[in-house]
Amino acid sequence: CESLLSGNSHVSVRFKVSAISAAFPGDQLFIVDVTCVKNPASACFIVFAKEHIHFHPFIRVGCSYIASFLRLKIIQDAKQVTRPVLLLTSLSAIHLISELRFDLKLCNSQSQLVPHSVVNYEGVITGQLMDGVFQLDHNINVYFTHARLHWLRAGIGLRKGVHLRLFNVHVVYTGPDMIDLALCTYSSVEFVKLSASMDSCLPWENPAIAYWCNRLNLPHTILLCRTLMTLKKKFRRRISSSQLLQGSESC
């Protein structure tokens, strides 16, 4: 998968994108999880930092690229497992090899979802249930609460009617005949077609909900959101999410 260049100081790789992180403006970097085109069992991370952060909109899950003049670094995680990491340099260049993504399976119905798995899903947003929680195709709840997408809190592009693809999302079993999707930091979103609606949409209007979503892990956040939605459905005219969570920030 690697070929040495310029006196063994750099490497070039042909890779296919498995996942892409959000761009972190504060740290000025994003990370791409890739597999080797020639050997799919070989995987590594590529770090795009500082002046290379502008590549983010052009790197797509499932597409293949060739990158040259990368610097190889070996890291060790908390479990003492070593993994190669490739860093872009001032000489690095990236070229698209193929946009063909025939082997990238995209689910488009609830019947294709297997609980406790990670999938890719394509659908249309048909409603917003509460802060950070949307509905796809009228029957699948999608939790964006733990998606680190910088545009999400501003509501850019995310509204009823938008056609999108979700990559590396968790399939969550939430009860008999109830399967939801949840995004994490490993997940990414690709817009296929924007909504014709001009209605404004702010995924995070309630600071109390955002506060707890930032403090809880994903399973507990889903439980909290489902509890709030159940209570609001039962007491719709009597109580709001803000009232339900009033004073909880001091707990």
N, C-alpha and C positions, 0 to 999 in steps of 0.2 A: 504493500500500500504506500510505502514511502520510497522516495528516491533522493539520494544525497546530492546537494548542489553546492557549488562554490567552496570547495575544500572542507566538506563535511560540516559546515557551520549552520546550514539551513536544510530544511526538508520541503518536499512538495507532496501533496496528497490529492487523490481523487476520492471524494466522499459524498455520501448521501445524508441529508439532514433527517434525524430522528425526532429531535425536539429543539425548540429555541426558547430561551428565557425572555422575559421582558427586558427592555433597556432600562438600566438603573442610572438616571441622570446624575444623582449625587456622586456615584462611583465612576460614572462615565464608562460603563462597560456592559456587555451582554455576553451570554455563554450559549454555545451551540453544541448539542450532543449529536455526534455523527458516527456513521459506520463506513467502513471501507467499501468502495464499489466492487473491488475484486474479491474481497474476503469479508462478507457481512458479519462474520463472527468477531472481527476486529473492530473495536470501538474506542473513541477517545473524545475529549472535549476540545473545542477551539474557542479561545477567548478573544473577543473583539473589544478593544479598549481605546479610550481617548479619541484620536483622530479617525479611528476605524468604526466608531459607533454609528456613523451614518450608513453603514451597510445594512443595518437592521431591517428596514422595509423591503430589502431585496433578497433576503435569505428566507426561503420558504420550505416548510416541512414536506418531505417527499421528493424534493428536487435534488439533482446531482450537480456538483461543482468540482472544479480543480483549483487548488490554491498553491501558490509557490512562495518560496522564501519565508517559511514559517520557522520559528524557533521552538525546539522540542524541550519540554521540561517534565520530569517525573515527580509526581506528588504522592503523598501517602495520607489516606484518610484516617478517621478515628479508629477503624477496625484493622489498621495496619495493612490495608490493601493498597498496592501501588497502581497508579493509572497514568498513562501519558496525557499530557496537556500540551496543546499547540498554541503558541502566542504569535499574533501578527506583528510584523516589524515594519519599519519605514519602507522596506523594499517589497513588501508583500503585495500580491495581486490575486484577484479571485475572478474566475470566469465560469459562467453557467454552461454546463455540459448538456443537460436534458431537463425539460420541464415535464416529461412524461411521468405520471404517477399512477400507472395502471394497477400496481401492486399495493397501493395505499388504500386499504379498505375503509370506506366511509359508510357508517350506519346511517339510516334515514327513517327508522321506525323503532318503536319501543320493543317490538318482538325480536329485534336483532341484538338487544342489549342483554348481556350476561352479568348478573350481580357480582360485585367485588372484582371487576376487571377494569382495564384501562383501554379506552376506545377512541376513535375519531368519529365525529358525528356532524352531519350536515342537515340544516333545517332552517325554519323561519321563526323569528320571535313573534309570538301572538299575544303577548301580554306581559305586564310587570306585576308580580304578586306582592312584593314588598321591597324594601331597600336591599339591593344586591341579589335579588332573586327574580328570575324571569321565567317565562313559559315558552317552550318550543313546540310548535305543531299542535297546540291546544291540549297536549296531554303529558308533556315531560317538563318537570321543573328543573331549572339550571341554576346552580349556586355559583355566583361570581365573587363571593365574599372573600376568598383567599387567592384570587387571581391578581398578581402584581402587575397590572396593566396601567401604565401612567395615564392613559386617556379615559380609563373607566370612570374615575370619580368626577370627570367633567361631563360624562354622558355623550362623548363624541361618537356619533354613528350608531349608538346602541339604543334602539327604540323599536316600537311595534312595526312589523313589516319588513325588517331588515333580514336578508338571507345571508347566513354565515356558516363557516366551518369551524368546528372546535376540534383541536388536536390534543391527544394525551389527556383526556378527561376521565375522571373516576365514575364508574357506574355504582350507584349507592342504592341498596335495597332498603326501603323505608316502610315496608308493610305489605300485606297481601295485595298482589297486583299493582304495587306501587314501586316504580323504579325511577330514580332521579339521576341527574348528572351534576358533578361538582368539579370546578376547576381548582388547580393548585399552582404553585410556582413553576411546575414543569409543563403546564398547559399553555396553549397559545390559541389565538383567534385570528381567523382570516375572513374578511368581508367579501362575499360573492356579489351581492347587489344591495345597494343602500335603499333605505325606505323612502317612499314618495311622500311620507308624512312629514310635515314641518313642525309637528308638536314637539315641544321641548321635553327632555327626559333627563332627570338627574338621578342616577342609581343610588346616590347617598344623600338623602335629605334629612335623615334623622341621626343626629350625632350620637344618641344613646345606643342605637343599633350598631353603628360603625365602631363605637368604643368597645363593645363586647365582641364583635367579630374580630377585632384586632387582638384581643386577649385570649380568645378560645381557639382550640385546634379545630380542624375541619369537621370531624364527627360531632363535636359538641355544638359547633355553630349551626350545623344542619338541624340538630335537635332543638336548639333555641328558636330558629326560624320557623320550623314546623309547629312548635308550640304556640308561637305568636300568631301564625296564620290561622291555627285552629281556634284560638281565643277570639281573634278579630272576626272570624266567620260567625262565631256563636253570639258575640256581643258587639256586632258591627256598629250599632248606633249608640252604644253606651261607653265605649272605651277605645283608646287609640294605642298604637305601639309606644308612643312617648309616655303615656300614663302607665302602661304596664311595666315599663322600665324605669319609671321615676324613682330616683333615689338609689338605683342599683349601682351607679358609678362609685358610690362611696363604700360599697361592700368590700 
